[in-house]
Amino acid sequence: MNGNLKIQDNTIGIVGLGLMGSSIIASLLALGHPVKAIAPIHGEKEIGYKRILEQLHLCEKFDILQAPVEEYLSLLTVSSEYNDLEDCHLVVECIVENLAIKETVFKKIAEVTSKRTILASNTSAIPISILQKAVPDPQRFIGIHWAEPAFATRFLEIICGKETDEETTAAVCKLALSWGKEPTVLRRDIRGFITNRLMYAVYREILHLVEKGDTSFADADKCFRYDAGSWMTLMGIFRRMDYEGLKDYYTAYSNIFPLLSNSDGISLQMQKIVDAHSRGIQNGKGFYSYTRQEAMQWSQAFSAFNKDIFHLAANYPERISETSNGTK
Ligand SMILES: NC(=O)c1ccc[n+]([C@@H]2O[C@H](COP(=O)([O-])OP(=O)(O)OC[C@H]3O[C@@H](n4cnc5c(N)ncnc54)[C@H](O)[C@@H]3O)[C@@H](O)[C@H]2O)c1
């Protein structure tokens, strides 16, 4: 990909039109990229188009669009033909989380794209070093991990596989910055990448405490919302420790680390919930129970919250010293 091109000159291909694929497509259209969307499953073209349209309308609701939805749709082509990816500068795979299926799809993508096209996967957990073996020229293969909704989150994890070259990583970082993201680079594709590993450490500890009867789900959620929730988006973790005073953390580590769960078994509580066929807000049964209306209210609240935090976070970017918020 030529880093000097304007956004509008970089055509991007997206393969897979599910939740993430359609959300990423809407975010790229909103930025002005021509997008070639590939529906890999027979009959998915129409439903895929509908999903993209819905996501564009959500972008409109989030005040992200500068023009009517129809103008962005003129940048979009939806087809089932991999050949349509031929002139893409970047192709991102967004299909089901299944190694064998992803490998088959990447072989098809590699057959029709030029050696200069960057190939990327939005996988949540499959190692990039394994996936990149499916294509010739694996140095142009990289992980680009979005969070949902793609158009309203500043998060973007860029994951290098063993064979990914510097040029590819630099081109994707540059592109991510032009998208208004705060990209992070994971140089070695450790299992779970960065953000999932952090969260799984938290999940293990809280399930352990609840299982011992030390607290309840509801109180644990309240702590997380109103403590971590009040500083995370601004500071992250290391800056928070700098801010609070490092000596206290140092002392607390030696006292608390030996007390934390290091179990590698599955929590019994979690096992019970899964055995009862609970699927959370999808079927109203999980750690909490939900009526259909409550489930819908949580989805709507999540969407509205994302909008608020997207705009709020823009006032406090990583380079805070360049803003009035850092100097007042
Ligand atoms: N959902 C999230 O919040 C999220 C976040 C980050 C990354 N991801 C990753 O993004 C990818 C897609 O996730 P999603 O949530 O959009 O899934 P999804 O179930 O909504 O969509 C999956 C898509 O995969 C395609 N597909 C299904 N079977 C296929 C087959 N046999 N051959 C080719 N294509 C097939 C279809 O286009 C389908 O729409 C996964 O790798 C997932 O781990 C998801």
The ligand as a Gaussian input file, in Angstrom:
#p B3LYP/6-31G(d) Opt

LIG

0 1
 N      -18.124000      -9.759000      17.487000
 C      -17.154000      -9.038000      17.996000
 O      -17.352000      -8.178000      18.872000
 C      -15.741000      -9.216000      17.474000
 C      -14.735000      -8.319000      17.891000
 C      -13.446000      -8.442000      17.364000
 C      -13.155000      -9.460000      16.473000
 N      -14.140000     -10.366000      16.094000
 C      -13.779000     -11.401000      15.108000
 O      -14.316000     -11.028000      13.852000
 C      -14.644000     -12.210000      13.085000
 C      -16.093000     -12.161000      12.680000
 O      -16.900000     -12.093000      13.847000
 P      -18.435000     -11.608000      13.792000
 O      -18.814000     -11.303000      15.199000
 O      -18.621000     -10.602000      12.735000
 O      -19.158000     -12.972000      13.344000
 P      -20.584000     -13.160000      12.641000
 O      -21.050000     -14.506000      13.077000
 O      -21.469000     -11.995000      12.888000
 O      -20.252000     -13.201000      11.068000
 C      -19.491000     -14.231000      10.547000
 C      -19.454000     -14.114000       9.041000
 O      -18.575000     -15.156000       8.586000
 C      -18.933000     -15.505000       7.277000
 N      -18.962000     -16.981000       7.214000
 C      -19.673000     -17.844000       7.983000
 N      -19.426000     -19.120000       7.628000
 C      -18.544000     -19.051000       6.599000
 C      -17.903000     -20.026000       5.774000
 N      -18.119000     -21.350000       5.946000
 N      -17.061000     -19.599000       4.795000
 C      -16.838000     -18.272000       4.607000
 N      -17.408000     -17.310000       5.360000
 C      -18.247000     -17.695000       6.344000
 C      -20.252000     -14.864000       6.968000
 O      -20.001000     -13.721000       6.158000
 C      -20.763000     -14.402000       8.317000
 O      -21.602000     -13.302000       8.201000
 C      -14.281000     -13.399000      13.982000
 O      -12.988000     -13.837000      13.658000
 C      -14.334000     -12.783000      15.383000
 O      -13.521000     -13.496000      16.296000
 C      -15.418000     -10.245000      16.571000

